[in-house]
Amino acid sequence: MLRSISRFLSPLLIGAMALMSGCGLVTEDVEPCTMTYQLKFKYDYNILEADAFNRQVHSVNVWAFDSQGRLAWTGSEAGKALESPDYVMKAELAPGRYDFLAWCGFSTGDPFKLATYTPSSIEELKVTLATLGDGDGKLYVDSELPGLFHGLLEDVTLISSETEHVVQTVTLPLMKDTKTVRLMLQHLDGSPIEQRDFSVTITDNNQHLDWNNDVMDGPWFDYRPWYVNYGQVTMPEGSRTDASGRAITSVASLLFEMSTSRLRAGHNTVLTVHRNWDDRDIIRIPLIDYLLLVKGHYNERYSDQEYLDRMDEFNLVFFIDADSNWYTAAGIMINNWTIVPPQDTEM
């Protein structure tokens, strides 16, 4: 008797479960189960470890490749929609395993150029920074670079179900590649600084970024300032004196602002301050080594490369003497830390 009741109830229970889920058995009254896949982007790979995607990323391009390495889907979005904290991108994909790659931040006239928007394989999604050439044959970049972000998520399984609707959200983490470097020159004695007297460059060969965000070696070129500003500040009476004891009534400074592509730990990136009137470099330092000197105790859990990748702004202040030479005894201020190089070192 119990066995008969059990056999009678089982189909009813299965039907009830299908009706409760809204899908399952294909009948005239029950619709088939749907699979909804969506991407959520996250940019918390920064020094604050706080998600800044909705504030900093203004466009997204993403590609999905199937388990055979073939392009299965691509999506893009730009503008106001990305500012919403609830933003997700629908991915029209079938259940299966996929690799997702994103390059974000492209805009019209962007100096970063994607090799192709319709790749046949993930390895084709390389990015190149366009350079200019001057009359002496030197390559350079002198524009403000918009924020470029990279994201890669491999071996993601999109699930399916025969008994219930599926909504699966895949979170794609991003890394910011572009950096802002601000350099300030300041006279120790407070005397004015002429903009025409100095030029500043960062020399690197990080023009090409591979599909996995590795920096590929290329030709060496200069990053030149896209913004230069002269400023003068009146000092409080008696707050500062020069070497002879005379009161300094004002401080003059020159601010140079530059943008760079991804910086690499252990790489020979060179920062140069050139004195134009006698064609002499007064400062020439290995930039990466100096930036890492201020990584500090609180960031020691990061590798050198992770620290460089999480930081997107570096501020440097150099003091120069009355002869417009670097006054090394005053050191360098980097992000409010002071580094004093050895005094017997030629820079």
C-alpha positions as CSV (number, residue, x, y, z in Angstrom):
1,M,0.0,0.0,0.0
2,L,2.8,2.5,1.0
3,R,4.8,1.5,-2.0
4,S,1.8,2.2,-4.3
5,I,1.2,5.7,-2.7
6,S,4.9,6.4,-3.1
7,R,4.8,5.6,-6.8
8,F,1.7,7.7,-7.1
9,L,3.1,10.8,-5.3
10,S,6.6,10.8,-7.0
11,P,5.4,12.3,-10.3
12,L,3.2,14.8,-8.5
13,L,6.2,16.0,-6.4
14,I,8.4,16.3,-9.4
15,G,5.7,18.3,-11.2
16,A,5.1,20.5,-8.2
17,M,8.8,21.2,-7.9
18,A,8.9,22.1,-11.6
19,L,6.0,24.5,-11.2
20,M,7.6,26.1,-8.1
21,S,10.8,26.8,-10.0
22,G,8.9,28.1,-13.0
23,C,10.7,25.8,-15.5
24,G,11.9,22.3,-15.9
25,L,9.7,19.8,-17.7
26,V,8.9,20.9,-21.2
27,T,5.1,21.0,-21.4
28,E,2.5,23.3,-22.7
29,D,2.2,25.0,-19.3
30,V,5.8,25.1,-18.0
31,E,8.4,27.2,-19.9
32,P,12.0,25.8,-20.4
33,C,14.7,27.0,-17.9
34,T,16.6,30.1,-18.9
35,M,20.4,30.8,-18.3
36,T,21.4,34.4,-17.7
37,Y,25.1,35.3,-17.5
38,Q,26.4,38.7,-16.7
39,L,29.7,40.4,-16.0
40,K,30.5,42.7,-13.1
41,F,33.7,44.7,-13.3
42,K,35.8,45.6,-10.2
43,Y,38.8,47.9,-9.9
44,D,40.2,47.5,-6.3
45,Y,43.7,46.6,-7.4
46,N,44.9,50.0,-6.0
47,I,46.8,51.2,-3.0
48,L,43.5,51.9,-1.1
49,E,42.1,48.4,-2.0
50,A,38.8,50.1,-2.6
51,D,36.6,49.5,-5.7
52,A,36.9,52.6,-7.9
53,F,35.5,51.1,-11.1
54,N,32.4,53.4,-11.3
55,R,34.5,56.5,-10.7
56,Q,37.5,55.8,-12.9
57,V,36.5,53.5,-15.8
58,H,34.6,55.2,-18.6
59,S,34.5,52.5,-21.2
60,V,34.7,48.7,-21.3
61,N,35.5,46.2,-24.1
62,V,35.4,42.5,-23.3
63,W,35.9,39.3,-25.2
64,A,35.0,35.7,-24.3
65,F,36.9,32.7,-25.8
66,D,35.6,29.2,-25.6
67,S,37.5,26.0,-24.5
68,Q,38.8,25.7,-28.1
69,G,40.3,29.2,-28.0
70,R,37.7,30.6,-30.4
71,L,36.0,34.0,-30.0
72,A,32.5,33.3,-28.7
73,W,31.2,36.7,-27.7
74,T,32.3,40.3,-27.4
75,G,30.7,43.2,-25.5
76,S,31.3,47.0,-25.1
77,E,29.8,49.8,-23.1
78,A,30.7,53.5,-22.4
79,G,29.4,56.5,-20.7
80,K,26.9,57.1,-17.9
81,A,25.8,53.5,-17.5
82,L,29.2,52.6,-16.0
83,E,28.7,55.1,-13.2
84,S,26.0,53.0,-11.5
85,P,27.2,50.8,-8.7
86,D,24.7,48.2,-10.0
87,Y,26.2,48.1,-13.5
88,V,26.5,44.6,-15.1
89,M,27.0,43.6,-18.7
90,K,24.9,40.8,-20.1
91,A,26.9,38.1,-21.9
92,E,25.0,36.2,-24.6
93,L,26.8,32.9,-24.1
94,A,25.9,29.2,-23.9
95,P,26.8,27.1,-20.9
96,G,30.5,26.0,-21.0
97,R,34.0,27.1,-20.1
98,Y,35.4,30.5,-21.2
99,D,38.3,32.8,-20.8
100,F,37.4,36.5,-20.5
101,L,39.7,39.4,-21.4
102,A,38.9,43.1,-21.0
103,W,40.7,46.3,-22.2
104,C,38.9,49.3,-20.6
105,G,39.3,53.1,-21.0
106,F,39.6,53.5,-24.8
107,S,38.1,56.7,-26.2
108,T,38.0,58.6,-29.5
109,G,41.5,59.8,-30.4
110,D,43.1,57.6,-27.7
111,P,46.9,57.2,-28.2
112,F,46.5,53.6,-27.0
113,K,45.6,51.4,-30.0
114,L,44.2,47.9,-29.9
115,A,45.6,45.6,-32.5
116,T,42.1,44.4,-33.5
117,Y,38.5,44.4,-32.1
118,T,37.7,41.1,-33.9
119,P,40.5,38.7,-32.9
120,S,40.6,35.1,-34.0
121,S,42.5,34.2,-30.8
122,I,43.1,35.8,-27.4
123,E,46.8,36.4,-28.2
124,E,45.8,39.0,-30.8
125,L,44.5,41.4,-28.2
126,K,47.6,43.5,-27.9
127,V,47.8,47.3,-27.2
128,T,50.3,49.8,-28.5
129,L,50.9,53.3,-27.4
130,A,51.3,55.6,-30.4
131,T,54.5,57.8,-30.4
132,L,55.5,60.9,-32.3
133,G,58.9,61.7,-33.9
134,D,60.8,65.0,-33.7
135,G,63.3,66.4,-36.2
136,D,66.2,64.6,-34.6
137,G,64.6,61.2,-35.0
138,K,63.7,60.8,-31.3
139,L,60.4,59.2,-30.4
140,Y,58.2,60.7,-27.7
141,V,54.8,61.0,-26.1
142,D,53.7,64.4,-24.8
143,S,50.0,63.9,-24.2
144,E,47.9,63.1,-21.2
145,L,47.1,59.4,-21.3
146,P,43.6,58.4,-20.3
147,G,43.3,55.6,-17.8
148,L,43.9,52.2,-19.4
149,F,42.7,49.1,-17.6
150,H,43.3,45.4,-18.2
151,G,41.4,42.4,-16.9
152,L,41.9,38.7,-17.5
153,L,39.8,35.8,-16.0
154,E,40.6,32.3,-17.3
155,D,38.8,29.0,-17.1
156,V,35.4,30.3,-16.0
157,T,32.5,27.7,-16.1
158,L,29.1,29.0,-16.9
159,I,26.6,26.6,-15.4
160,S,23.3,25.3,-16.6
161,S,20.3,23.7,-14.9
162,E,17.3,21.6,-16.2
163,T,15.1,22.3,-13.1
164,E,15.5,26.0,-12.4
165,H,16.3,29.4,-13.9
166,V,20.0,30.4,-13.6
167,V,21.4,33.9,-13.1
168,Q,25.2,33.8,-12.8
169,T,27.3,36.8,-12.2
170,V,31.0,36.7,-13.1
171,T,33.3,39.3,-11.5
172,L,36.1,40.5,-13.7
173,P,38.9,42.3,-11.7
174,L,40.9,45.1,-13.5
175,M,44.4,46.5,-13.2
176,K,45.2,50.1,-14.1
177,D,48.3,50.4,-16.4
178,T,48.6,54.2,-16.8
179,K,50.6,56.3,-14.3
180,T,50.8,60.0,-13.5
181,V,54.2,61.4,-12.6
182,R,54.4,65.0,-11.3
183,L,57.9,66.5,-10.8
184,M,58.4,69.9,-9.1
185,L,61.7,71.9,-9.2
186,Q,62.1,74.4,-6.4
187,H,65.0,76.9,-5.8
188,L,66.4,76.7,-2.3
189,D,66.9,80.4,-2.1
190,G,63.4,81.2,-3.3
191,S,64.5,82.9,-6.5
192,P,62.4,82.5,-9.7
193,I,62.7,79.6,-12.1
194,E,62.4,80.2,-15.8
195,Q,60.4,77.6,-17.6
196,R,62.6,77.8,-20.7
197,D,65.7,76.8,-18.7
198,F,64.7,73.2,-17.9
199,S,63.2,70.2,-19.7
200,V,62.1,66.9,-18.1
201,T,61.8,63.4,-19.6
202,I,61.1,59.8,-18.6
203,T,62.8,57.4,-20.9
204,D,61.4,53.8,-21.3
205,N,60.5,51.2,-23.9
206,N,57.1,50.2,-22.5
207,Q,55.1,51.1,-25.7
208,H,53.7,47.6,-26.3
209,L,51.4,45.6,-23.9
210,D,50.7,41.9,-24.6
211,W,47.3,40.3,-24.3
212,N,48.1,39.1,-20.7
213,N,49.3,42.7,-19.8
214,D,53.0,41.8,-20.0
215,V,55.1,44.7,-21.2
216,M,56.9,43.7,-24.4
217,D,60.2,45.4,-25.2
218,G,60.2,47.9,-28.0
219,P,62.0,51.0,-29.1
220,W,63.2,53.5,-26.4
221,F,61.3,56.8,-26.3
222,D,60.7,59.8,-24.1
223,Y,57.6,60.7,-22.1
224,R,57.5,64.5,-22.1
225,P,55.4,66.8,-20.0
226,W,51.9,67.5,-21.2
227,Y,51.4,70.2,-18.6
228,V,53.9,72.7,-17.1
229,N,53.0,75.3,-14.5
230,Y,55.0,78.1,-12.8
231,G,54.0,78.9,-9.3
232,Q,55.2,81.3,-6.6
233,V,54.1,81.2,-2.9
234,T,54.7,84.0,-0.3
235,M,56.4,82.6,2.8
236,P,55.4,83.6,6.3
237,E,57.8,86.2,7.8
238,G,60.8,84.5,9.4
239,S,59.8,81.0,8.4
240,R,62.7,80.2,6.1
241,T,66.3,81.6,5.5
242,D,68.9,80.8,2.8
243,A,72.5,79.6,3.5
244,S,73.7,83.1,4.3
245,G,70.9,83.7,6.8
246,R,68.8,86.0,4.6
247,A,65.1,85.7,4.9
248,I,63.3,83.9,2.1
249,T,60.1,85.8,1.3
250,S,58.8,83.6,-1.5
251,V,59.3,80.2,-3.1
252,A,59.1,79.7,-6.8
253,S,58.6,76.3,-8.4
254,L,58.1,74.6,-11.8
255,L,55.6,71.7,-12.0
256,F,55.9,69.2,-14.8
257,E,53.2,66.6,-15.3
258,M,53.6,63.4,-17.4
259,S,51.7,60.2,-18.1
260,T,53.3,56.8,-18.7
261,S,52.2,53.3,-19.6
262,R,52.8,50.4,-17.2
263,L,56.0,50.6,-15.2
264,R,58.1,47.5,-14.5
265,A,60.1,46.6,-11.4
266,G,63.8,46.0,-12.1
267,H,63.6,48.0,-15.4
268,N,66.0,50.7,-16.3
269,T,63.5,53.6,-16.6
270,V,65.4,56.9,-16.5
271,L,64.2,60.3,-15.2
272,T,66.2,63.2,-16.5
273,V,66.1,66.9,-15.7
274,H,68.0,68.8,-18.4
275,R,69.4,72.4,-18.0
276,N,68.8,73.9,-21.4
277,W,71.1,76.9,-21.5
278,D,74.3,74.8,-21.3
279,D,72.9,71.5,-22.6
280,R,73.6,69.6,-19.4
281,D,71.7,67.0,-17.4
282,I,71.5,68.1,-13.8
283,I,69.4,65.1,-12.6
284,R,69.5,61.6,-14.1
285,I,68.3,58.8,-11.9
286,P,66.8,55.3,-12.2
287,L,63.2,56.2,-11.6
288,I,61.9,52.7,-10.6
289,D,64.6,52.3,-8.0
290,Y,63.7,55.6,-6.4
291,L,60.0,55.0,-6.4
292,L,60.4,51.7,-4.7
293,L,62.5,53.3,-1.9
294,V,59.3,54.8,-0.5
295,K,57.3,51.6,-0.6
296,G,57.5,51.6,3.1
297,H,56.7,49.3,6.0
298,Y,52.9,49.4,5.5
299,N,53.2,48.2,1.9
300,E,55.9,45.6,2.4
301,R,53.3,42.8,1.9
302,Y,53.2,43.8,-1.8
303,S,55.9,42.7,-4.2
304,D,57.7,45.5,-6.0
305,Q,55.7,44.9,-9.1
306,E,52.4,44.8,-7.3
307,Y,53.2,48.1,-5.5
308,L,54.0,49.8,-8.8
309,D,50.8,48.4,-10.3
310,R,48.6,49.5,-7.4
311,M,50.0,53.0,-7.3
312,D,48.8,55.3,-10.1
313,E,50.3,58.7,-9.0
314,F,53.9,59.6,-8.1
315,N,54.8,63.1,-6.9
316,L,58.5,64.1,-6.8
317,V,60.1,67.4,-5.5
318,F,63.7,68.3,-6.3
319,F,65.5,71.3,-4.7
320,I,68.1,73.2,-6.8
321,D,70.7,75.6,-5.7
322,A,71.6,79.1,-6.8
323,D,73.7,77.7,-9.7
324,S,70.6,75.6,-10.8
325,N,72.2,72.3,-9.8
326,W,70.5,69.6,-7.9
327,Y,71.0,70.2,-4.2
328,T,71.4,66.5,-3.2
329,A,71.8,67.3,0.5
330,A,68.1,68.2,0.5
331,G,67.2,64.9,-1.1
332,I,64.1,64.1,-3.1
333,M,60.5,64.2,-1.8
334,I,58.5,61.3,-3.2
335,N,54.9,61.1,-2.2
336,N,55.8,63.1,0.9
337,W,58.7,60.9,1.9
338,T,62.2,62.3,1.8
339,I,65.1,60.3,0.2
340,V,68.6,61.6,0.6
341,P,71.0,60.0,-1.9
342,P,74.7,59.5,-1.0
343,Q,76.6,62.7,-1.3
344,D,79.5,61.2,-3.2
345,T,77.2,59.8,-5.9
346,E,77.3,61.6,-9.3
347,M,73.8,62.1,-10.7
